[in-house]
Amino acid sequence: MNAHKICFIMCVNDQLYLNECISYIEHLSLPEGFEREIIPVEGAGSMTSGYNQAMHQSDAKYKVYLHQDVFLVNHNFIYDILKLFENPRIGLIGMVGGLDVDRMPVMWEGRRVGFLYSNSIVTADSSKLGDIYGEEYMEVQAVDGLLMATQYDIPWREDILKSWDFYDVSQSMEYRRQSYQVVVPHMQQPWCVHDDGFVNLKDYYRELEVFLREYAGDGCRMGDNKRQEEHMKTGEWDSRQFMELMEQEKQKEAEKQELREKYAGCREKIDAFLEEEAYGQLQDYVQTQEVQILSKLESDVALLCIVLSVYFMEQQEGAEHVILEGVRSLQQMRERWLTAKFLMWRLEFMGEKEGLGEFLEKYQVSVPFLKYLVHTSSFDKANTSLKLAMFLKENHKLAAAFAMLSYVNELCPDEEFVLCEMADICMRAGQFKQAQDYIGRIQNPTGILNGFLERWQI
């Protein structure tokens, strides 16, 4: 094994996400003498088989298995995991971990620790799932598969897990069987973004049954969940209640799958409306029961509802160009939105502007589009809006820059720098009275205002 090599492995089915995931990996700081390897696995039959294929392909001692929709925003990620791996007892590191897997294999039903940025289509936030106080890391019973970093190779259980679920909890158990620690690090800020959207659990409960059969001897059994607090307090668990709960969840997921299949034809109708630019009719169709149901199950249909809201906001504000201009299908709509979001995140997390100006110019992106993008997808809305405003100003799009500064001012009222920038645009436009009004709103002027006054020669 090459002890100076780290390999990043992901099973992929989306080129847009893969490219973005790789761009963050390539941006990570690499220790001197270290080699970075990236192995995307396409067409895998399961997560376990795909990961085994890549694991045997690489001689790297350190491997990071991650979802294609996970973006590493901690520039020192490699340094940080290598420091943890100086402890030879640590075998597996994750960003989120479960503490009750022996009693509750469904990780989100039990106690968890971890920290990550999560974007679920309509909201973006940092999710702190439990604190790790005063230590470099906390030992957990299993980690979430969104990211799993290892320093020892242990085969993934493709012999029993044939789909895309429970590979993470299973692999955590395999490391524990080998007496390695499974840990979640202490993080001041999240180390990654997970752009997760909606989850399809059609095989989840079948794989749960497989997991329980395999790992019952390791102490994993059917039991507790957060809705059975009394059992948690006493340390007892009721396997009958657990199985009833799992059967109910299994039935719910089967019903969701039936609905997906029942309303699959909605996509063709949506594409037809987009092709004809019949946006009013599309809006009416989106309000129908079938599309509303589908929008709670399918990420791209949920995204369509957001995009239509942007479109009608653009119409109300008399925007010259609209978000749907040139869009002829759900797929094209999704690609445009994701490209915009990814460019915004690069600006937010890395200060990277490459490609942003070209995108804004190519699609004549409106202010309502940018504001809605920030509202639904930015993790630091005020600072990201300010970065966008300054980028627009640098590129001489003063009206759009002023509108974004106004949005920043709504989020963080009367900040000195923001008011000065708004006044500066007014001065350039010859609107001196309005500039004076913004300057007058500054409560406690500092050197920031003095710098602008010198620029204006006042």
QUIHURA-V878978 format. One record per residue. N is the residue number from 0. RES is the residue in one letter. PHI is phi in whole degrees, -180 to 180 (999 if undefined). D_FIRST is the distance of its C-alpha to the first C-alpha in Angstrom with 1 decimal. Layout:
# QUIHURA-V878978
n->N res->RES phi->PHI d_first->D_FIRST
n->N res->RES phi->PHI d_first->D_FIRST
This chain:
# QUIHURA-V878978
n->0 res->M phi->999 d_first->0.0
n->1 res->N phi->-87 d_first->3.8
n->2 res->A phi->-77 d_first->6.1
n->3 res->H phi->-117 d_first->8.9
n->4 res->K phi->-141 d_first->8.7
n->5 res->I phi->-126 d_first->10.6
n->6 res->C phi->-116 d_first->11.7
n->7 res->F phi->-106 d_first->15.2
n->8 res->I phi->-124 d_first->16.3
n->9 res->M phi->-146 d_first->20.0
n->10 res->C phi->-84 d_first->22.4
n->11 res->V phi->-131 d_first->25.3
n->12 res->N phi->-145 d_first->28.9
n->13 res->D phi->-144 d_first->30.4
n->14 res->Q phi->-65 d_first->29.9
n->15 res->L phi->-63 d_first->31.8
n->16 res->Y phi->-68 d_first->29.5
n->17 res->L phi->-58 d_first->26.3
n->18 res->N phi->-59 d_first->27.5
n->19 res->E phi->-70 d_first->28.4
n->20 res->C phi->-58 d_first->25.2
n->21 res->I phi->-66 d_first->23.3
n->22 res->S phi->-61 d_first->25.9
n->23 res->Y phi->-72 d_first->25.1
n->24 res->I phi->-61 d_first->21.3
n->25 res->E phi->-70 d_first->22.1
n->26 res->H phi->-84 d_first->24.5
n->27 res->L phi->-68 d_first->22.1
n->28 res->S phi->-69 d_first->21.8
n->29 res->L phi->-113 d_first->18.5
n->30 res->P phi->-59 d_first->17.6
n->31 res->E phi->-58 d_first->18.1
n->32 res->G phi->87 d_first->15.2
n->33 res->F phi->-93 d_first->13.2
n->34 res->E phi->-112 d_first->12.7
n->35 res->R phi->-111 d_first->14.0
n->36 res->E phi->-127 d_first->13.6
n->37 res->I phi->-129 d_first->16.2
n->38 res->I phi->-124 d_first->16.5
n->39 res->P phi->-84 d_first->20.0
n->40 res->V phi->-111 d_first->20.8
n->41 res->E phi->-103 d_first->24.4
n->42 res->G phi->72 d_first->26.6
n->43 res->A phi->-66 d_first->24.5
n->44 res->G phi->-79 d_first->26.7
n->45 res->S phi->-161 d_first->25.4
n->46 res->M phi->-66 d_first->23.0
n->47 res->T phi->-66 d_first->21.0
n->48 res->S phi->-69 d_first->20.9
n->49 res->G phi->-64 d_first->20.0
n->50 res->Y phi->-69 d_first->17.1
n->51 res->N phi->-63 d_first->15.8
n->52 res->Q phi->-57 d_first->16.2
n->53 res->A phi->-71 d_first->14.2
n->54 res->M phi->-61 d_first->11.4
n->55 res->H phi->-74 d_first->11.0
n->56 res->Q phi->-78 d_first->11.5
n->57 res->S phi->-107 d_first->8.7
n->58 res->D phi->-98 d_first->5.1
n->59 res->A phi->-67 d_first->5.8
n->60 res->K phi->-67 d_first->5.3
n->61 res->Y phi->-103 d_first->9.0
n->62 res->K phi->-130 d_first->11.2
n->63 res->V phi->-121 d_first->15.0
n->64 res->Y phi->-97 d_first->17.1
n->65 res->L phi->-142 d_first->20.6
n->66 res->H phi->-72 d_first->24.0
n->67 res->Q phi->-66 d_first->25.3
n->68 res->D phi->-99 d_first->28.2
n->69 res->V phi->-110 d_first->26.2
n->70 res->F phi->-119 d_first->26.4
n->71 res->L phi->-83 d_first->24.6
n->72 res->V phi->-99 d_first->27.5
n->73 res->N phi->-84 d_first->26.0
n->74 res->H phi->-59 d_first->25.2
n->75 res->N phi->-100 d_first->23.0
n->76 res->F phi->-52 d_first->21.1
n->77 res->I phi->-63 d_first->17.6
n->78 res->Y phi->-58 d_first->18.9
n->79 res->D phi->-68 d_first->20.5
n->80 res->I phi->-76 d_first->17.6
n->81 res->L phi->-64 d_first->15.4
n->82 res->K phi->-63 d_first->18.4
n->83 res->L phi->-65 d_first->18.6
n->84 res->F phi->-74 d_first->15.1
n->85 res->E phi->-62 d_first->16.1
n->86 res->N phi->-82 d_first->17.6
n->87 res->P phi->-66 d_first->15.1
n->88 res->R phi->-78 d_first->17.7
n->89 res->I phi->-82 d_first->17.2
n->90 res->G phi->-105 d_first->15.1
n->91 res->L phi->-143 d_first->16.9
n->92 res->I phi->-121 d_first->19.0
n->93 res->G phi->-134 d_first->21.9
n->94 res->M phi->-89 d_first->24.9
n->95 res->V phi->-135 d_first->27.4
n->96 res->G phi->-136 d_first->27.4
n->97 res->G phi->-103 d_first->30.0
n->98 res->L phi->-102 d_first->31.5
n->99 res->D phi->-123 d_first->33.6
n->100 res->V phi->-64 d_first->31.4
n->101 res->D phi->-65 d_first->32.6
n->102 res->R phi->-102 d_first->36.1
n->103 res->M phi->-144 d_first->35.6
n->104 res->P phi->-62 d_first->32.6
n->105 res->V phi->-78 d_first->34.1
n->106 res->M phi->-58 d_first->32.4
n->107 res->W phi->-73 d_first->35.0
n->108 res->E phi->-88 d_first->37.8
n->109 res->G phi->-112 d_first->36.5
n->110 res->R phi->-75 d_first->35.7
n->111 res->R phi->-135 d_first->32.8
n->112 res->V phi->-130 d_first->31.4
n->113 res->G phi->142 d_first->29.8
n->114 res->F phi->-154 d_first->30.9
n->115 res->L phi->-157 d_first->30.7
n->116 res->Y phi->-87 d_first->32.8
n->117 res->S phi->-131 d_first->34.1
n->118 res->N phi->-118 d_first->36.4
n->119 res->S phi->-111 d_first->38.2
n->120 res->I phi->74 d_first->40.4
n->121 res->V phi->-100 d_first->43.5
n->122 res->T phi->-137 d_first->42.0
n->123 res->A phi->-136 d_first->39.3
n->124 res->D phi->-159 d_first->38.6
n->125 res->S phi->-90 d_first->36.1
n->126 res->S phi->-107 d_first->35.6
n->127 res->K phi->-100 d_first->35.3
n->128 res->L phi->-95 d_first->34.8
n->129 res->G phi->162 d_first->34.9
n->130 res->D phi->-84 d_first->34.7
n->131 res->I phi->-117 d_first->32.1
n->132 res->Y phi->-93 d_first->34.3
n->133 res->G phi->65 d_first->33.5
n->134 res->E phi->-132 d_first->29.8
n->135 res->E phi->-71 d_first->26.5
n->136 res->Y phi->-159 d_first->25.7
n->137 res->M phi->-126 d_first->27.2
n->138 res->E phi->-76 d_first->25.8
n->139 res->V phi->-128 d_first->26.8
n->140 res->Q phi->-88 d_first->26.9
n->141 res->A phi->-161 d_first->25.3
n->142 res->V phi->-118 d_first->24.4
n->143 res->D phi->-72 d_first->25.7
n->144 res->G phi->-74 d_first->23.7
n->145 res->L phi->-59 d_first->24.7
n->146 res->L phi->-156 d_first->21.5
n->147 res->M phi->-137 d_first->18.7
n->148 res->A phi->-106 d_first->15.7
n->149 res->T phi->-130 d_first->12.8
n->150 res->Q phi->-122 d_first->10.1
n->151 res->Y phi->-133 d_first->9.5
n->152 res->D phi->-89 d_first->9.7
n->153 res->I phi->-127 d_first->13.2
n->154 res->P phi->-58 d_first->15.2
n->155 res->W phi->-79 d_first->18.0
n->156 res->R phi->-82 d_first->21.4
n->157 res->E phi->-71 d_first->22.6
n->158 res->D phi->-71 d_first->24.6
n->159 res->I phi->-120 d_first->27.0
n->160 res->L phi->-104 d_first->26.7
n->161 res->K phi->-107 d_first->27.9
n->162 res->S phi->-131 d_first->28.8
n->163 res->W phi->-125 d_first->27.8
n->164 res->D phi->-129 d_first->28.7
n->165 res->F phi->66 d_first->27.5
n->166 res->Y phi->-63 d_first->23.8
n->167 res->D phi->-73 d_first->23.2
n->168 res->V phi->-67 d_first->25.3
n->169 res->S phi->-59 d_first->23.9
n->170 res->Q phi->-65 d_first->20.3
n->171 res->S phi->-61 d_first->21.5
n->172 res->M phi->-64 d_first->23.2
n->173 res->E phi->-64 d_first->20.1
n->174 res->Y phi->-67 d_first->18.3
n->175 res->R phi->-68 d_first->21.5
n->176 res->R phi->-61 d_first->21.8
n->177 res->Q phi->-90 d_first->18.7
n->178 res->S phi->69 d_first->20.5
n->179 res->Y phi->-92 d_first->18.4
n->180 res->Q phi->-84 d_first->20.5
n->181 res->V phi->-111 d_first->21.1
n->182 res->V phi->-136 d_first->22.6
n->183 res->V phi->-120 d_first->24.5
n->184 res->P phi->-76 d_first->24.7
n->185 res->H phi->-72 d_first->28.0
n->186 res->M phi->-128 d_first->28.9
n->187 res->Q phi->-68 d_first->32.0
n->188 res->Q phi->-132 d_first->31.9
n->189 res->P phi->-57 d_first->29.9
n->190 res->W phi->-91 d_first->26.5
n->191 res->C phi->-151 d_first->27.0
n->192 res->V phi->-103 d_first->29.8
n->193 res->H phi->-116 d_first->30.0
n->194 res->D phi->-93 d_first->32.5
n->195 res->D phi->-86 d_first->33.0
n->196 res->G phi->63 d_first->36.5
n->197 res->F phi->-89 d_first->37.8
n->198 res->V phi->-105 d_first->35.8
n->199 res->N phi->-101 d_first->36.5
n->200 res->L phi->-108 d_first->36.2
n->201 res->K phi->-63 d_first->37.6
n->202 res->D phi->-107 d_first->35.0
n->203 res->Y phi->-61 d_first->34.2
n->204 res->Y phi->-77 d_first->36.6
n->205 res->R phi->-66 d_first->35.8
n->206 res->E phi->-68 d_first->32.1
n->207 res->L phi->-61 d_first->33.4
n->208 res->E phi->-62 d_first->35.2
n->209 res->V phi->-62 d_first->32.1
n->210 res->F phi->-60 d_first->30.2
n->211 res->L phi->-65 d_first->33.1
n->212 res->R phi->-65 d_first->33.3
n->213 res->E phi->-74 d_first->29.7
n->214 res->Y phi->-110 d_first->29.4
n->215 res->A phi->-59 d_first->33.0
n->216 res->G phi->-71 d_first->31.9
n->217 res->D phi->-93 d_first->29.6
n->218 res->G phi->99 d_first->32.6
n->219 res->C phi->-81 d_first->32.6
n->220 res->R phi->-141 d_first->36.1
n->221 res->M phi->-83 d_first->38.7
n->222 res->G phi->-168 d_first->40.4
n->223 res->D phi->-51 d_first->40.8
n->224 res->N phi->-152 d_first->40.9
n->225 res->K phi->-66 d_first->42.3
n->226 res->R phi->-92 d_first->45.6
n->227 res->Q phi->-121 d_first->46.2
n->228 res->E phi->-62 d_first->46.4
n->229 res->E phi->-65 d_first->48.6
n->230 res->H phi->-66 d_first->46.1
n->231 res->M phi->-62 d_first->43.4
n->232 res->K phi->-66 d_first->45.8
n->233 res->T phi->-89 d_first->46.5
n->234 res->G phi->81 d_first->43.1
n->235 res->E phi->-96 d_first->44.6
n->236 res->W phi->-143 d_first->43.7
n->237 res->D phi->-110 d_first->45.7
n->238 res->S phi->-65 d_first->43.7
n->239 res->R phi->-64 d_first->46.7
n->240 res->Q phi->-64 d_first->46.9
n->241 res->F phi->-61 d_first->43.2
n->242 res->M phi->-66 d_first->43.5
n->243 res->E phi->-64 d_first->46.6
n->244 res->L phi->-62 d_first->44.8
n->245 res->M phi->-65 d_first->41.9
n->246 res->E phi->-67 d_first->44.4
n->247 res->Q phi->-63 d_first->46.2
n->248 res->E phi->-65 d_first->43.1
n->249 res->K phi->-62 d_first->42.2
n->250 res->Q phi->-66 d_first->45.7
n->251 res->K phi->-60 d_first->45.6
n->252 res->E phi->-68 d_first->42.4
n->253 res->A phi->-64 d_first->44.1
n->254 res->E phi->-66 d_first->47.1
n->255 res->K phi->-62 d_first->45.1
n->256 res->Q phi->-65 d_first->43.6
n->257 res->E phi->-63 d_first->47.1
n->258 res->L phi->-66 d_first->48.2
n->259 res->R phi->-58 d_first->45.4
n->260 res->E phi->-70 d_first->46.6
n->261 res->K phi->-63 d_first->50.2
n->262 res->Y phi->-105 d_first->50.1
n->263 res->A phi->-59 d_first->47.6
n->264 res->G phi->-68 d_first->50.6
n->265 res->C phi->-59 d_first->51.0
n->266 res->R phi->-62 d_first->48.3
n->267 res->E phi->-63 d_first->50.5
n->268 res->K phi->-65 d_first->53.5
n->269 res->I phi->-62 d_first->51.6
n->270 res->D phi->-60 d_first->50.4
n->271 res->A phi->-65 d_first->54.1
n->272 res->F phi->-63 d_first->55.4
n->273 res->L phi->-66 d_first->52.8
n->274 res->E phi->-61 d_first->53.7
n->275 res->E phi->-88 d_first->57.3
n->276 res->E phi->58 d_first->56.8
n->277 res->A phi->-91 d_first->58.8
n->278 res->Y phi->-71 d_first->57.3
n->279 res->G phi->-65 d_first->60.3
n->280 res->Q phi->-66 d_first->60.1
n->281 res->L phi->-63 d_first->56.3
n->282 res->Q phi->-61 d_first->56.9
n->283 res->D phi->-63 d_first->59.5
n->284 res->Y phi->-67 d_first->57.2
n->285 res->V phi->-63 d_first->54.4
n->286 res->Q phi->-81 d_first->56.8
n->287 res->T phi->-70 d_first->57.4
n->288 res->Q phi->-60 d_first->56.1
n->289 res->E phi->-64 d_first->53.7
n->290 res->V phi->-75 d_first->51.9
n->291 res->Q phi->-61 d_first->51.9
n->292 res->I phi->-64 d_first->50.3
n->293 res->L phi->-65 d_first->47.7
n->294 res->S phi->-69 d_first->47.0
n->295 res->K phi->-95 d_first->45.8
n->296 res->L phi->-119 d_first->43.4
n->297 res->E phi->-120 d_first->42.0
n->298 res->S phi->-61 d_first->40.4
n->299 res->D phi->-70 d_first->42.0
n->300 res->V phi->-73 d_first->45.4
n->301 res->A phi->-62 d_first->45.2
n->302 res->L phi->-65 d_first->44.2
n->303 res->L phi->-57 d_first->47.3
n->304 res->C phi->-63 d_first->49.5
n->305 res->I phi->-66 d_first->48.1
n->306 res->V phi->-63 d_first->48.6
n->307 res->L phi->-66 d_first->52.1
n->308 res->S phi->-63 d_first->52.9
n->309 res->V phi->-63 d_first->51.8
n->310 res->Y phi->-58 d_first->53.9
n->311 res->F phi->-72 d_first->57.0
n->312 res->M phi->-67 d_first->56.5
n->313 res->E phi->-61 d_first->56.3
n->314 res->Q phi->-62 d_first->59.5
n->315 res->Q phi->-64 d_first->61.3
n->316 res->E phi->-89 d_first->60.4
n->317 res->G phi->69 d_first->61.5
n->318 res->A phi->-63 d_first->58.2
n->319 res->E phi->-71 d_first->58.6
n->320 res->H phi->-125 d_first->55.2
n->321 res->V phi->-124 d_first->53.6
n->322 res->I phi->-61 d_first->50.1
n->323 res->L phi->-91 d_first->50.9
n->324 res->E phi->-61 d_first->52.2
n->325 res->G phi->82 d_first->50.7
n->326 res->V phi->-85 d_first->48.9
n->327 res->R phi->-121 d_first->49.7
n->328 res->S phi->-161 d_first->47.3
n->329 res->L phi->-58 d_first->45.3
n->330 res->Q phi->-63 d_first->42.1
n->331 res->Q phi->-65 d_first->43.4
n->332 res->M phi->-62 d_first->44.5
n->333 res->R phi->-61 d_first->41.1
n->334 res->E phi->-64 d_first->39.4
n->335 res->R phi->-66 d_first->41.9
n->336 res->W phi->-63 d_first->41.6
n->337 res->L phi->-63 d_first->37.8
n->338 res->T phi->-60 d_first->37.7
n->339 res->A phi->-62 d_first->40.2
n->340 res->K phi->-65 d_first->38.3
n->341 res->F phi->-65 d_first->35.0
n->342 res->L phi->-65 d_first->36.8
n->343 res->M phi->-64 d_first->38.5
n->344 res->W phi->-65 d_first->35.2
n->345 res->R phi->-62 d_first->33.8
n->346 res->L phi->-67 d_first->36.9
n->347 res->E phi->-67 d_first->36.8
n->348 res->F phi->-97 d_first->33.3
n->349 res->M phi->-119 d_first->32.4
n->350 res->G phi->68 d_first->35.9
n->351 res->E phi->-85 d_first->35.1
n->352 res->K phi->-111 d_first->38.2
n->353 res->E phi->-59 d_first->37.0
n->354 res->G phi->90 d_first->38.4
n->355 res->L phi->-67 d_first->40.6
n->356 res->G phi->-62 d_first->43.8
n->357 res->E phi->-62 d_first->43.4
n->358 res->F phi->-65 d_first->43.1
n->359 res->L phi->-60 d_first->46.1
n->360 res->E phi->-75 d_first->48.1
n->361 res->K phi->-61 d_first->47.3
n->362 res->Y phi->-104 d_first->48.2
n->363 res->Q phi->47 d_first->50.7
n->364 res->V phi->-62 d_first->49.1
n->365 res->S phi->-87 d_first->51.8
n->366 res->V phi->-64 d_first->51.9
n->367 res->P phi->-57 d_first->52.2
n->368 res->F phi->-59 d_first->48.9
n->369 res->L phi->-64 d_first->47.2
n->370 res->K phi->-64 d_first->48.8
n->371 res->Y phi->-68 d_first->47.9
n->372 res->L phi->-62 d_first->44.3
n->373 res->V phi->-63 d_first->44.0
n->374 res->H phi->-60 d_first->45.9
n->375 res->T phi->-92 d_first->43.6
n->376 res->S phi->-130 d_first->40.2
n->377 res->S phi->-86 d_first->40.0
n->378 res->F phi->-95 d_first->38.7
n->379 res->D phi->-138 d_first->40.8
n->380 res->K phi->-61 d_first->43.9
n->381 res->A phi->-66 d_first->46.0
n->382 res->N phi->-67 d_first->43.5
n->383 res->T phi->-67 d_first->42.2
n->384 res->S phi->-61 d_first->45.8
n->385 res->L phi->-66 d_first->46.6
n->386 res->K phi->-62 d_first->43.7
n->387 res->L phi->-64 d_first->45.0
n->388 res->A phi->-61 d_first->48.6
n->389 res->M phi->-68 d_first->47.7
n->390 res->F phi->-65 d_first->45.8
n->391 res->L phi->-63 d_first->48.9
n->392 res->K phi->-65 d_first->51.2
n->393 res->E phi->-59 d_first->49.2
n->394 res->N phi->-98 d_first->49.7
n->395 res->H phi->65 d_first->53.4
n->396 res->K phi->-100 d_first->53.5
n->397 res->L phi->-70 d_first->55.7
n->398 res->A phi->-65 d_first->57.2
n->399 res->A phi->-67 d_first->53.8
n->400 res->A phi->-62 d_first->52.5
n->401 res->F phi->-64 d_first->55.6
n->402 res->A phi->-64 d_first->55.1
n->403 res->M phi->-70 d_first->51.5
n->404 res->L phi->-64 d_first->52.7
n->405 res->S phi->-63 d_first->55.4
n->406 res->Y phi->-66 d_first->52.7
n->407 res->V phi->-60 d_first->50.9
n->408 res->N phi->-66 d_first->54.2
n->409 res->E phi->-69 d_first->54.6
n->410 res->L phi->-75 d_first->51.3
n->411 res->C phi->-134 d_first->51.9
n->412 res->P phi->-60 d_first->55.6
n->413 res->D phi->60 d_first->57.1
n->414 res->E phi->-74 d_first->54.1
n->415 res->E phi->-57 d_first->55.4
n->416 res->F phi->-63 d_first->52.9
n->417 res->V phi->-65 d_first->53.3
n->418 res->L phi->-64 d_first->57.1
n->419 res->C phi->-65 d_first->57.1
n->420 res->E phi->-67 d_first->55.1
n->421 res->M phi->-65 d_first->57.4
n->422 res->A phi->-65 d_first->60.4
n->423 res->D phi->-63 d_first->58.9
n->424 res->I phi->-66 d_first->58.8
n->425 res->C phi->-63 d_first->62.3
n->426 res->M phi->-61 d_first->63.4
n->427 res->R phi->-64 d_first->62.0
n->428 res->A phi->-89 d_first->63.9
n->429 res->G phi->78 d_first->67.1
n->430 res->Q phi->-97 d_first->67.2
n->431 res->F phi->-69 d_first->68.1
n->432 res->K phi->-65 d_first->69.7
n->433 res->Q phi->-66 d_first->66.6
n->434 res->A phi->-60 d_first->64.5
n->435 res->Q phi->-62 d_first->66.8
n->436 res->D phi->-63 d_first->66.5
n->437 res->Y phi->-67 d_first->62.7
n->438 res->I phi->-62 d_first->63.0
n->439 res->G phi->-66 d_first->65.6
n->440 res->R phi->-85 d_first->63.2
n->441 res->I phi->-78 d_first->61.0
n->442 res->Q phi->-76 d_first->61.8
n->443 res->N phi->-129 d_first->60.5
n->444 res->P phi->-60 d_first->59.9
n->445 res->T phi->-129 d_first->57.5
n->446 res->G phi->-64 d_first->56.4
n->447 res->I phi->-60 d_first->54.9
n->448 res->L phi->-64 d_first->58.4
n->449 res->N phi->-59 d_first->59.7
n->450 res->G phi->-63 d_first->57.2
n->451 res->F phi->-69 d_first->58.4
n->452 res->L phi->-63 d_first->62.0
n->453 res->E phi->-64 d_first->61.5
n->454 res->R phi->-64 d_first->59.9
n->455 res->W phi->-84 d_first->63.0
n->456 res->Q phi->58 d_first->65.3
n->457 res->I phi->-108 d_first->66.9
